Amino acid sequence: MTTLADPVPGGRPGDLRRVAALTADLTARDVHGIVLAYVDTAGVCRVKTVPTARLEAAVSWGVGMSPVFDTFLADDSIVTTDVLGSPDGDLRLYPDLDQLVPLAAQPGWAWAPVDRITQEGERHPGCARTFLRRIVTDAAERHGIAFKAAVEIEWCVGLGPAADGAFVPAVRGPAYGAIRQTGLSDYTAALLAACAVQDIDVDQLHPEYAPGQFEISVGALDPVAAADRSVLVRQTIRAVAERHGLTVSFAPAVSAEGVGNGGHLHLSAWRDGANLHAGGEGRYGMTAEAEAFTAGILARLPALTAVTAPSPASYLRLRPSQWAGVFTAWGRETREAALRVVTGTAGRRAHDANLEVKPVDLAANPYLALGCVIAAGLDGVTAALPLGEEITGDPARYGPDEAAALGVRRLPTSLPEAVEAFRTDDVLRAALGPVLADAVTAVRLGEAAAVDGLDDARVAAAYRWAY
């Protein structure tokens, strides 16, 4: 579990009691530095690092970082809002000791996610991790609901960027094929070993559909820890690859054509230890609250795409009939639906049943994505929204009349279109707060402007090595 309390200047008492022992342990393991990691509005992981001997100071008083990064774009240019994007001000980065871990593939280094607070000791309204922690806490206090979550990670493994920045697959062979597994056997075995050392429980690791593509699925945690884990797993994948002379891309579209990299979210809601997605009287064992939660997400999917598919390259991936979930539809184990109801195998459903949100990629800030999806679902619970009819098969086959009758609509086909839906969504904007909501809008429009006029191939190239 993550620490759900906000950092405080001077340090939380529990952290201060632990830090000396942690520092001694890390030093004994020859860990010389700590990577302090957070994810910005554009979905890029930014870091500062401190020597291990400075961990106590970081826990007590934080580490300085400019708030300007809240409006950085993926290419490191800067946009502004009325309160963000200037060179003024400072924030403090506070590491979460519950998630601190020595990095197996980066000897000499440990890693920890951070919360960002102001110099006055208040929550920074642009901190995505703090936002998700607040959403999770409010869900428990107002609804008595806790969540388990996991983020699927797809990535493409390359031989190294060519001189022109092109992607060259490190392995060939059919999708899901044994040829790919044997071709990168040493790399993937080392990745599993690193995950095990870092206490990351891996459910699956396998070749995927696109050239050089793999996917890893990890165990579910509380949402904040799940988002932390998503960032840590990507750090580990990249570090292991570099030790094997390989390079990786988590970009939504490594090339302009074909299937891109997804970052599907898996969520289940729980009350008093019982899974609300199993054992109920609704469809496929869902309780009334689980159905309403699903309906709440479904109703806000167009606006959610501004958060879950935040890059111009995302819309090269969000194409019909490619299992990306580009229509407002749900179905049991239907991989073309935006929301896939996963029931699990008989005998495991009370544990495994969950909701998969498919129009998500790894340009998304996982804290923002999980927080906004949960906020949308909880709005459905509050309003007791009815869940419409499920679909089977590919919704692209429906004609206009049948699609309208089923409530099946195409999700936004461009980032500006998604931003327009987001701008008018009062629930998501209220959940984020005005500072963070305006940052999302400004950064998304900045990304769209940065590639205005580029063809698909150049858009893919612009983001290929940003993620």
The 8 nearest C-alpha neighbors of each residue, nearest first, counted from 0:
[[1, 224, 2, 221, 97, 220, 98, 223],
 [2, 0, 224, 97, 3, 223, 98, 95],
 [1, 3, 4, 97, 0, 95, 5, 96],
 [4, 2, 1, 132, 5, 136, 133, 0],
 [5, 3, 2, 6, 132, 11, 7, 1],
 [4, 6, 7, 3, 122, 129, 114, 2],
 [7, 5, 11, 4, 93, 10, 8, 114],
 [6, 8, 10, 120, 9, 11, 5, 59],
 [9, 7, 10, 60, 120, 59, 6, 61],
 [8, 10, 59, 60, 7, 11, 58, 12],
 [11, 9, 59, 7, 8, 58, 12, 15],
 [10, 12, 14, 13, 7, 15, 6, 9],
 [13, 11, 15, 14, 10, 16, 9, 17],
 [14, 12, 16, 15, 11, 17, 10, 18],
 [15, 13, 17, 11, 16, 12, 18, 10],
 [14, 16, 12, 18, 17, 13, 10, 11],
 [15, 17, 13, 14, 18, 12, 19, 20],
 [18, 16, 14, 15, 20, 19, 21, 13],
 [17, 19, 21, 15, 20, 55, 16, 22],
 [20, 18, 22, 21, 17, 23, 16, 55],
 [19, 21, 23, 22, 18, 17, 24, 16],
 [22, 20, 18, 24, 23, 19, 25, 17],
 [21, 23, 19, 25, 24, 20, 18, 26],
 [22, 24, 20, 26, 21, 25, 27, 19],
 [25, 23, 21, 27, 22, 26, 20, 28],
 [26, 24, 28, 22, 30, 27, 23, 21],
 [25, 27, 29, 23, 28, 30, 24, 22],
 [26, 28, 24, 25, 29, 23, 30, 22],
 [27, 29, 25, 26, 30, 24, 107, 101],
 [30, 28, 26, 27, 107, 31, 25, 106],
 [29, 31, 107, 108, 25, 26, 28, 32],
 [30, 32, 107, 51, 50, 108, 29, 26],
 [33, 31, 50, 51, 108, 49, 30, 109],
 [34, 32, 109, 49, 48, 110, 108, 51],
 [33, 35, 48, 110, 109, 36, 47, 111],
 [36, 34, 47, 111, 46, 48, 112, 113],
 [37, 35, 46, 112, 45, 113, 34, 111],
 [36, 38, 45, 44, 112, 113, 46, 39],
 [39, 37, 44, 43, 42, 45, 364, 40],
 [38, 40, 42, 41, 43, 69, 44, 68],
 [39, 41, 42, 69, 439, 364, 70, 38],
 [42, 40, 39, 43, 72, 73, 442, 71],
 [41, 43, 364, 363, 362, 39, 40, 38],
 [44, 42, 38, 39, 41, 45, 73, 466],
 [43, 45, 38, 37, 39, 42, 36, 46],
 [46, 44, 37, 36, 38, 43, 39, 47],
 [47, 45, 36, 35, 37, 34, 48, 44],
 [46, 48, 35, 34, 36, 49, 45, 64],
 [49, 47, 34, 33, 35, 32, 46, 50],
 [48, 50, 33, 32, 53, 51, 34, 47],
 [51, 49, 32, 52, 53, 31, 33, 48],
 [50, 52, 32, 31, 53, 54, 33, 49],
 [51, 53, 50, 54, 22, 55, 31, 49],
 [54, 52, 56, 51, 50, 55, 49, 57],
 [53, 55, 57, 51, 56, 52, 58, 22],
 [56, 54, 58, 57, 53, 18, 59, 19],
 [55, 57, 59, 53, 54, 58, 60, 61],
 [58, 56, 61, 54, 55, 60, 59, 62],
 [59, 57, 55, 56, 10, 93, 61, 60],
 [60, 58, 10, 9, 56, 57, 55, 61],
 [61, 59, 8, 57, 9, 56, 58, 10],
 [60, 62, 57, 93, 91, 92, 58, 59],
 [63, 61, 92, 91, 57, 64, 93, 60],
 [62, 64, 91, 90, 92, 89, 61, 65],
 [65, 63, 90, 89, 91, 66, 62, 92],
 [64, 66, 89, 67, 90, 88, 68, 63],
 [67, 65, 68, 69, 89, 90, 64, 88],
 [68, 66, 84, 65, 69, 70, 85, 83],
 [67, 69, 71, 70, 66, 39, 65, 84],
 [70, 68, 67, 40, 39, 71, 66, 125],
 [69, 71, 68, 78, 84, 77, 442, 67],
 [72, 70, 77, 68, 75, 76, 69, 78],
 [71, 73, 75, 74, 76, 41, 77, 442],
 [72, 74, 75, 41, 465, 43, 71, 76],
 [73, 75, 72, 76, 465, 71, 462, 461],
 [76, 74, 72, 73, 71, 77, 68, 70],
 [75, 77, 72, 74, 71, 78, 73, 70],
 [78, 76, 71, 70, 72, 75, 84, 79],
 [77, 79, 70, 84, 445, 71, 442, 441],
 [80, 78, 84, 83, 70, 77, 81, 441],
 [79, 81, 83, 82, 84, 438, 437, 441],
 [80, 82, 83, 79, 84, 437, 434, 85],
 [83, 81, 80, 84, 434, 79, 85, 438],
 [84, 82, 80, 79, 85, 81, 67, 70],
 [83, 85, 79, 67, 70, 78, 80, 77],
 [84, 86, 87, 83, 67, 79, 82, 88],
 [85, 87, 67, 84, 88, 65, 66, 83],
 [88, 86, 85, 89, 65, 67, 66, 84],
 [87, 89, 65, 66, 86, 90, 85, 67],
 [88, 90, 65, 64, 66, 63, 118, 91],
 [91, 89, 117, 64, 63, 116, 118, 65],
 [90, 92, 63, 61, 62, 116, 115, 117],
 [93, 91, 115, 61, 62, 113, 114, 63],
 [92, 94, 61, 113, 114, 58, 57, 115],
 [95, 93, 113, 112, 111, 96, 58, 92],
 [96, 94, 97, 98, 113, 112, 111, 93],
 [95, 97, 99, 98, 94, 111, 14, 18],
 [98, 96, 95, 1, 99, 2, 0, 111],
 [97, 99, 96, 95, 111, 100, 1, 112],
 [98, 100, 111, 96, 110, 97, 95, 109],
 [99, 101, 109, 110, 102, 98, 197, 111],
 [102, 100, 109, 108, 110, 103, 197, 99],
 [103, 101, 109, 105, 104, 108, 100, 106],
 [102, 104, 193, 105, 106, 101, 196, 197],
 [103, 105, 239, 102, 238, 106, 193, 235],
 [106, 104, 102, 103, 108, 107, 238, 109],
 [107, 105, 108, 104, 103, 102, 30, 29],
 [106, 108, 30, 31, 29, 105, 32, 109],
 [109, 107, 32, 30, 106, 33, 102, 105],
 [108, 110, 101, 33, 102, 100, 34, 32],
 [111, 109, 34, 100, 33, 99, 101, 35],
 [110, 112, 99, 35, 94, 98, 34, 95],
 [113, 111, 36, 94, 35, 37, 95, 227],
 [114, 112, 94, 93, 92, 95, 37, 36],
 [113, 115, 93, 92, 129, 128, 116, 94],
 [114, 116, 92, 91, 123, 126, 93, 90],
 [117, 115, 123, 122, 91, 121, 90, 120],
 [116, 118, 90, 119, 120, 121, 123, 91],
 [117, 119, 120, 90, 91, 116, 89, 121],
 [118, 120, 117, 121, 116, 8, 122, 90],
 [121, 119, 117, 118, 8, 116, 7, 122],
 [122, 120, 117, 116, 119, 123, 118, 7],
 [123, 121, 116, 124, 117, 120, 115, 129],
 [122, 124, 116, 125, 126, 117, 115, 121],
 [125, 123, 126, 122, 434, 435, 432, 130],
 [124, 126, 435, 123, 434, 127, 69, 438],
 [127, 125, 129, 123, 128, 124, 115, 130],
 [126, 128, 130, 129, 366, 367, 125, 131],
 [129, 127, 131, 130, 366, 126, 114, 132],
 [128, 130, 132, 126, 127, 131, 114, 133],
 [131, 129, 127, 133, 128, 132, 126, 134],
 [132, 130, 370, 134, 128, 133, 129, 366],
 [131, 133, 129, 135, 130, 134, 136, 223],
 [132, 134, 136, 130, 131, 135, 137, 129],
 [133, 135, 131, 137, 132, 136, 370, 138],
 [136, 134, 138, 132, 133, 137, 131, 139],
 [135, 137, 133, 139, 138, 134, 132, 140],
 [136, 138, 140, 134, 139, 135, 141, 133],
 [139, 137, 135, 142, 141, 136, 140, 144],
 [138, 140, 143, 144, 136, 137, 142, 145],
 [139, 141, 137, 138, 143, 142, 136, 144],
 [142, 140, 138, 137, 139, 143, 144, 136],
 [141, 143, 144, 138, 139, 140, 137, 377],
 [142, 144, 139, 140, 141, 270, 138, 145],
 [145, 143, 139, 270, 142, 269, 138, 268],
 [144, 146, 269, 139, 268, 270, 138, 143],
 [147, 145, 268, 267, 269, 221, 148, 222],
 [146, 148, 221, 220, 267, 219, 266, 222],
 [147, 149, 266, 219, 222, 265, 220, 225],
 [148, 150, 219, 265, 225, 264, 218, 151],
 [149, 151, 264, 263, 262, 229, 265, 152],
 [152, 150, 262, 216, 263, 215, 264, 149],
 [153, 151, 262, 215, 214, 150, 154, 216],
 [154, 152, 214, 260, 213, 261, 262, 249],
 [155, 153, 249, 212, 213, 248, 260, 214],
 [154, 156, 212, 211, 248, 247, 213, 157],
 [157, 155, 247, 211, 169, 246, 168, 212],
 [158, 156, 169, 168, 246, 167, 159, 247],
 [157, 159, 169, 245, 167, 246, 168, 160],
 [158, 160, 246, 157, 245, 161, 167, 166],
 [161, 159, 164, 165, 166, 162, 158, 167],
 [160, 162, 164, 165, 163, 159, 166, 167],
 [161, 163, 164, 160, 165, 159, 166, 167],
 [162, 164, 161, 165, 160, 166, 460, 167],
 [165, 163, 161, 160, 162, 166, 460, 464],
 [164, 166, 161, 163, 160, 167, 162, 460],
 [165, 167, 160, 157, 168, 164, 161, 253],
 [166, 168, 157, 158, 169, 165, 159, 160],
 [169, 167, 157, 211, 170, 156, 210, 158],
 [168, 170, 157, 158, 156, 211, 167, 171],
 [171, 169, 168, 211, 179, 182, 172, 183],
 [170, 172, 179, 211, 210, 168, 169, 173],
 [171, 173, 178, 179, 176, 174, 170, 177],
 [174, 172, 176, 175, 171, 178, 179, 208],
 [173, 175, 208, 176, 207, 206, 172, 209],
 [176, 174, 206, 207, 173, 208, 205, 177],
 [177, 175, 173, 174, 178, 179, 172, 206],
 [176, 178, 180, 179, 181, 175, 172, 173],
 [179, 177, 176, 181, 172, 180, 182, 173],
 [180, 178, 182, 177, 181, 176, 172, 170],
 [179, 181, 177, 182, 178, 183, 184, 206],
 [180, 182, 184, 178, 183, 179, 177, 185],
 [181, 183, 179, 180, 184, 178, 170, 171],
 [184, 182, 186, 181, 180, 185, 187, 179],
 [183, 185, 181, 187, 186, 180, 182, 188],
 [186, 184, 188, 187, 183, 189, 182, 181],
 [185, 187, 189, 183, 184, 188, 190, 243],
 [186, 188, 190, 189, 184, 185, 183, 191],
 [189, 187, 191, 185, 190, 186, 184, 192],
 [188, 190, 192, 186, 187, 191, 185, 193],
 [189, 191, 187, 193, 188, 192, 239, 194],
 [192, 190, 194, 188, 189, 193, 195, 187],
 [191, 193, 189, 195, 190, 194, 188, 196],
 [194, 192, 190, 196, 103, 195, 191, 189],
 [195, 193, 199, 197, 191, 192, 196, 198],
 [194, 196, 198, 192, 197, 193, 199, 191],
 [197, 195, 193, 194, 198, 192, 103, 199],
 [196, 198, 194, 195, 199, 193, 100, 103],
 [199, 197, 195, 196, 200, 194, 193, 100],
 [200, 198, 194, 197, 195, 201, 217, 218],
 [199, 201, 218, 217, 198, 202, 195, 194],
 [202, 200, 217, 203, 216, 199, 218, 215],
 [201, 203, 217, 216, 218, 200, 204, 215],
 [204, 202, 216, 215, 201, 205, 217, 214],
 [205, 203, 215, 214, 216, 202, 213, 206],
 [204, 206, 214, 213, 207, 203, 215, 175],
 [207, 205, 213, 175, 212, 179, 214, 180],
 [206, 208, 213, 175, 212, 174, 214, 209],
 [207, 209, 174, 175, 212, 210, 206, 258],
 [208, 210, 212, 258, 207, 211, 174, 257],
 [211, 209, 212, 168, 171, 208, 155, 170],
 [212, 210, 168, 155, 156, 170, 169, 209],
 [211, 213, 155, 207, 209, 210, 154, 206],
 [214, 212, 206, 207, 154, 205, 153, 155],
 [215, 213, 153, 152, 205, 204, 207, 206],
 [214, 216, 204, 152, 203, 151, 217, 153],
 [217, 215, 203, 151, 202, 201, 204, 152],
 [216, 218, 201, 202, 200, 215, 219, 149],
 [217, 219, 200, 201, 202, 149, 220, 216],
 [218, 220, 149, 148, 147, 225, 217, 221],
 [221, 219, 147, 225, 148, 224, 222, 149],
 [220, 222, 147, 224, 223, 146, 148, 225],
 [223, 221, 225, 148, 224, 147, 226, 220],
 [224, 222, 226, 225, 221, 132, 227, 131],
 [223, 225, 227, 226, 221, 222, 1, 220],
 [226, 224, 222, 228, 220, 223, 227, 149],
 [225, 227, 229, 223, 365, 228, 224, 366],
 [228, 226, 224, 230, 225, 229, 223, 231],
 [227, 229, 231, 225, 226, 230, 232, 224],
 [228, 230, 226, 232, 227, 231, 150, 225],
 [229, 231, 227, 233, 228, 232, 234, 226],
 [230, 232, 228, 234, 233, 229, 235, 227],
 [233, 231, 235, 229, 234, 230, 228, 236],
 [232, 234, 236, 235, 230, 231, 237, 229],
 [233, 235, 231, 237, 232, 236, 238, 230],
 [234, 236, 232, 238, 233, 237, 239, 231],
 [237, 235, 233, 239, 238, 234, 232, 240],
 [236, 238, 240, 234, 235, 239, 233, 247],
 [237, 239, 235, 241, 240, 236, 104, 234],
 [238, 240, 242, 236, 241, 104, 237, 235],
 [241, 239, 245, 237, 243, 238, 242, 246],
 [240, 242, 244, 238, 245, 243, 239, 246],
 [241, 243, 239, 240, 244, 238, 245, 104],
 [244, 242, 240, 241, 245, 239, 186, 185],
 [243, 245, 241, 242, 240, 246, 158, 159],
 [246, 244, 240, 158, 241, 243, 159, 157],
 [245, 247, 157, 159, 240, 156, 241, 158],
 [248, 246, 156, 155, 157, 237, 154, 249],
 [247, 249, 155, 250, 154, 466, 464, 463],
 [248, 250, 154, 466, 361, 260, 251, 153],
 [251, 249, 466, 252, 248, 463, 253, 260],
 [252, 250, 260, 313, 259, 360, 312, 316],
 [253, 251, 259, 254, 250, 312, 459, 316],
 [252, 254, 463, 250, 459, 251, 259, 255],
 [255, 253, 252, 459, 256, 456, 460, 257],
 [256, 254, 456, 455, 459, 315, 252, 257],
 [257, 255, 254, 258, 315, 252, 456, 259],
 [256, 258, 259, 255, 209, 254, 316, 252],
 [257, 259, 209, 316, 321, 256, 260, 208],
 [258, 260, 252, 316, 251, 261, 257, 253],
 [261, 259, 251, 153, 154, 249, 252, 250],
 [262, 260, 360, 153, 263, 359, 361, 259],
 [261, 263, 360, 151, 361, 152, 359, 150],
 [264, 262, 357, 151, 359, 356, 150, 261],
 [263, 265, 150, 356, 355, 149, 266, 262],
 [266, 264, 355, 149, 148, 354, 150, 356],
 [267, 265, 148, 354, 353, 147, 264, 355],
 [266, 268, 353, 147, 146, 354, 269, 148],
 [267, 269, 146, 275, 145, 274, 144, 147],
 [270, 268, 274, 145, 273, 275, 144, 146],
 [271, 269, 144, 273, 272, 143, 145, 274],
 [272, 270, 273, 269, 143, 144, 145, 274],
 [271, 273, 270, 269, 274, 145, 275, 144],
 [274, 272, 270, 269, 271, 275, 349, 277],
 [273, 275, 269, 276, 277, 349, 268, 272],
 [274, 276, 269, 286, 277, 268, 289, 273],
 [277, 275, 285, 274, 289, 352, 353, 286],
 [278, 276, 284, 285, 349, 275, 279, 274],
 [277, 279, 284, 285, 349, 280, 276, 286],
 [280, 278, 286, 284, 285, 281, 277, 275],
 [279, 281, 284, 286, 285, 282, 278, 287],
 [282, 280, 285, 286, 284, 279, 287, 283],
 [281, 283, 284, 285, 280, 290, 279, 286],
 [284, 282, 285, 281, 342, 277, 331, 279],
 [283, 285, 279, 277, 278, 282, 281, 280],
 [286, 284, 276, 281, 279, 277, 289, 282],
 [285, 287, 279, 289, 288, 281, 275, 280],
 [286, 288, 290, 289, 281, 291, 285, 279],
 [289, 287, 291, 286, 290, 380, 292, 275],
 [288, 290, 292, 286, 291, 287, 276, 285],
 [291, 289, 293, 287, 288, 292, 386, 294],
 [290, 292, 294, 384, 380, 288, 379, 293],
 [293, 291, 376, 289, 379, 295, 380, 290],
 [292, 294, 290, 296, 291, 295, 376, 297],
 [295, 293, 386, 291, 297, 292, 296, 379],
 [379, 296, 294, 376, 292, 298, 375, 293],
 [295, 297, 376, 375, 293, 299, 298, 294],
 [296, 298, 294, 300, 295, 299, 327, 293],
 [299, 297, 295, 296, 300, 294, 327, 301],
 [300, 298, 296, 297, 302, 301, 303, 375],
 [299, 301, 303, 297, 302, 298, 296, 304],
 [302, 300, 410, 303, 304, 299, 420, 411],
 [303, 301, 421, 420, 304, 300, 299, 417],
 [304, 302, 300, 305, 306, 301, 299, 307],
 [303, 305, 307, 308, 306, 302, 301, 417],
 [306, 304, 417, 309, 303, 418, 308, 302],
 [307, 305, 304, 309, 303, 308, 368, 363],
 [306, 308, 359, 304, 363, 368, 309, 305],
 [309, 307, 304, 313, 359, 306, 305, 360],
 [310, 308, 305, 306, 307, 363, 362, 443],
 [311, 309, 313, 312, 308, 362, 446, 414],
 [310, 312, 313, 414, 314, 447, 446, 309],
 [311, 313, 310, 315, 314, 252, 459, 251],
 [314, 312, 310, 251, 316, 308, 311, 315],
 [313, 315, 317, 316, 312, 413, 311, 412],
 [314, 316, 312, 313, 317, 252, 255, 318],
 [315, 317, 259, 314, 313, 318, 252, 251],
 [318, 316, 314, 323, 315, 325, 313, 319],
 [317, 319, 316, 321, 325, 320, 323, 315],
 [320, 318, 321, 325, 395, 317, 323, 322],
 [319, 321, 322, 318, 393, 335, 395, 323],
 [320, 322, 323, 319, 318, 258, 335, 324],
 [323, 321, 335, 334, 324, 320, 319, 336],
 [322, 324, 321, 317, 358, 325, 357, 335],
 [337, 325, 323, 336, 335, 357, 358, 322],
 [324, 326, 410, 323, 317, 337, 409, 319],
 [325, 327, 409, 408, 410, 328, 324, 337],
 [328, 326, 407, 408, 337, 297, 409, 410],
 [327, 329, 336, 326, 407, 337, 338, 390],
 [330, 328, 338, 336, 389, 339, 390, 337],
 [331, 329, 389, 333, 390, 339, 340, 332],
 [330, 332, 340, 333, 339, 341, 329, 342],
 [331, 333, 339, 341, 340, 334, 330, 342],
 [334, 332, 330, 331, 335, 336, 339, 391],
 [333, 335, 336, 322, 332, 339, 324, 337],
 [334, 336, 322, 324, 333, 393, 323, 337],
 [337, 335, 324, 329, 328, 338, 334, 333],
 [324, 336, 338, 357, 328, 326, 325, 327],
 [339, 337, 329, 356, 336, 355, 357, 328],
 [338, 340, 355, 330, 332, 333, 329, 331],
 [341, 339, 331, 354, 332, 330, 342, 353],
 [340, 342, 353, 352, 332, 343, 354, 339],
 [343, 341, 352, 348, 340, 353, 344, 351],
 [344, 342, 348, 352, 351, 341, 347, 345],
 [343, 345, 347, 348, 346, 342, 351, 352],
 [346, 344, 347, 348, 343, 342, 349, 351],
 [345, 347, 348, 344, 349, 343, 350, 351],
 [348, 346, 344, 345, 350, 349, 351, 343],
 [347, 349, 351, 343, 352, 350, 342, 346],
 [350, 348, 277, 347, 351, 274, 352, 278],
 [349, 351, 348, 347, 352, 274, 277, 343],
 [350, 352, 348, 343, 347, 349, 353, 342],
 [353, 351, 342, 348, 343, 341, 276, 277],
 [354, 352, 267, 341, 266, 276, 351, 340],
 [353, 355, 340, 266, 265, 341, 339, 267],
 [354, 356, 265, 339, 264, 338, 357, 340],
 [357, 355, 338, 264, 263, 337, 358, 265],
 [356, 358, 263, 337, 324, 359, 323, 355],
 [359, 357, 324, 323, 337, 356, 325, 307],
 [360, 358, 307, 262, 263, 357, 308, 261],
 [361, 359, 262, 261, 362, 251, 308, 363],
 [360, 362, 363, 262, 249, 261, 251, 250],
 [361, 363, 42, 360, 309, 250, 310, 364],
 [364, 362, 42, 361, 307, 365, 309, 360],
 [363, 365, 42, 367, 366, 368, 38, 40],
 [366, 364, 368, 226, 367, 363, 369, 229],
 [365, 367, 369, 128, 368, 127, 364, 131],
 [368, 366, 370, 364, 365, 369, 127, 371],
 [369, 367, 365, 307, 371, 366, 370, 306],
 [368, 370, 372, 366, 371, 367, 365, 373],
 [371, 369, 131, 367, 373, 368, 372, 366],
 [370, 372, 374, 368, 373, 369, 367, 375],
 [373, 371, 375, 369, 374, 370, 368, 376],
 [372, 374, 376, 370, 371, 375, 377, 369],
 [375, 373, 371, 377, 372, 376, 370, 378],
 [376, 374, 296, 372, 378, 295, 373, 377],
 [375, 377, 292, 295, 296, 373, 379, 378],
 [376, 378, 380, 374, 379, 375, 292, 373],
 [377, 379, 381, 375, 376, 380, 295, 382],
 [295, 378, 380, 291, 376, 292, 384, 382],
 [379, 381, 377, 383, 291, 292, 378, 382],
 [382, 380, 378, 379, 383, 377, 384, 291],
 [381, 383, 379, 384, 380, 378, 291, 295],
 [384, 382, 380, 291, 381, 379, 385, 288],
 [385, 383, 291, 379, 382, 294, 386, 380],
 [386, 384, 291, 387, 294, 383, 290, 379],
 [385, 387, 294, 290, 291, 384, 388, 293],
 [388, 386, 385, 389, 294, 405, 406, 329],
 [387, 389, 405, 390, 386, 329, 406, 330],
 [390, 388, 330, 329, 387, 391, 328, 331],
 [389, 391, 330, 329, 328, 388, 392, 394],
 [392, 390, 330, 333, 393, 389, 394, 331],
 [391, 393, 394, 333, 390, 335, 334, 336],
 [392, 394, 395, 335, 396, 391, 320, 336],
 [395, 393, 396, 397, 392, 326, 335, 390],
 [396, 394, 393, 397, 319, 320, 326, 398],
 [395, 397, 394, 393, 398, 392, 402, 320],
 [398, 396, 402, 395, 394, 401, 399, 400],
 [397, 399, 401, 400, 402, 396, 395, 403],
 [400, 398, 402, 401, 403, 397, 404, 407],
 [401, 399, 403, 402, 398, 404, 397, 405],
 [400, 402, 404, 403, 398, 399, 397, 405],
 [401, 403, 407, 399, 405, 400, 404, 397],
 [404, 402, 406, 400, 405, 401, 407, 399],
 [405, 403, 401, 402, 406, 400, 407, 399],
 [404, 406, 402, 407, 403, 401, 388, 387],
 [407, 405, 403, 404, 402, 408, 327, 328],
 [406, 408, 402, 327, 405, 328, 403, 326],
 [409, 407, 327, 326, 406, 410, 402, 403],
 [408, 410, 326, 325, 411, 327, 407, 412],
 [409, 411, 325, 301, 326, 408, 412, 327],
 [412, 410, 417, 416, 413, 301, 409, 414],
 [411, 413, 314, 410, 416, 414, 317, 417],
 [414, 412, 416, 415, 411, 314, 417, 311],
 [413, 415, 417, 416, 311, 418, 447, 305],
 [416, 414, 418, 417, 413, 419, 444, 447],
 [417, 415, 419, 413, 414, 418, 411, 420],
 [418, 416, 305, 414, 420, 411, 415, 419],
 [419, 417, 421, 415, 420, 416, 305, 422],
 [418, 420, 422, 416, 421, 417, 415, 423],
 [419, 421, 302, 417, 418, 422, 423, 301],
 [422, 420, 302, 418, 424, 419, 423, 417],
 [421, 423, 419, 420, 424, 418, 440, 428],
 [424, 422, 421, 420, 425, 419, 302, 428],
 [425, 423, 421, 426, 422, 427, 428, 420],
 [424, 426, 428, 427, 429, 423, 422, 421],
 [427, 425, 429, 428, 424, 430, 375, 378],
 [428, 426, 430, 429, 425, 424, 431, 371],
 [427, 429, 425, 431, 436, 430, 426, 432],
 [430, 428, 432, 426, 427, 431, 425, 433],
 [429, 431, 427, 428, 432, 426, 374, 371],
 [432, 430, 428, 429, 436, 435, 427, 433],
 [431, 433, 429, 430, 434, 435, 428, 436],
 [432, 434, 436, 435, 437, 431, 428, 429],
 [435, 433, 437, 436, 432, 124, 125, 438],
 [434, 436, 125, 438, 437, 431, 433, 432],
 [437, 435, 433, 439, 438, 428, 431, 434],
 [436, 438, 440, 434, 439, 435, 433, 441],
 [437, 439, 435, 441, 436, 440, 442, 70],
 [440, 438, 436, 442, 437, 441, 443, 435],
 [439, 441, 437, 443, 438, 442, 444, 418],
 [442, 440, 438, 444, 443, 439, 445, 437],
 [441, 443, 445, 439, 444, 440, 70, 438],
 [444, 442, 446, 440, 445, 441, 439, 447],
 [445, 443, 447, 441, 446, 442, 448, 440],
 [444, 446, 442, 448, 443, 447, 441, 449],
 [445, 447, 449, 443, 444, 448, 442, 72],
 [448, 446, 444, 445, 449, 450, 311, 451],
 [447, 449, 451, 445, 446, 450, 444, 443],
 [448, 450, 446, 447, 451, 445, 444, 74],
 [451, 449, 448, 453, 447, 452, 458, 446],
 [452, 450, 448, 453, 449, 447, 454, 446],
 [451, 453, 450, 454, 448, 449, 458, 457],
 [454, 452, 450, 451, 457, 458, 455, 456],
 [453, 455, 457, 456, 458, 452, 450, 451],
 [456, 454, 458, 255, 457, 459, 453, 315],
 [457, 455, 255, 459, 458, 454, 460, 254],
 [456, 458, 460, 459, 455, 454, 453, 461],
 [459, 457, 455, 461, 460, 456, 453, 312],
 [458, 460, 456, 457, 254, 461, 255, 462],
 [459, 461, 457, 463, 458, 462, 456, 254],
 [460, 462, 458, 459, 463, 457, 464, 465],
 [463, 461, 465, 460, 459, 464, 250, 458],
 [464, 462, 460, 253, 250, 465, 459, 461],
 [463, 465, 466, 462, 248, 250, 461, 460],
 [464, 466, 462, 463, 73, 250, 74, 43],
 [465, 250, 249, 464, 248, 362, 43, 463]]
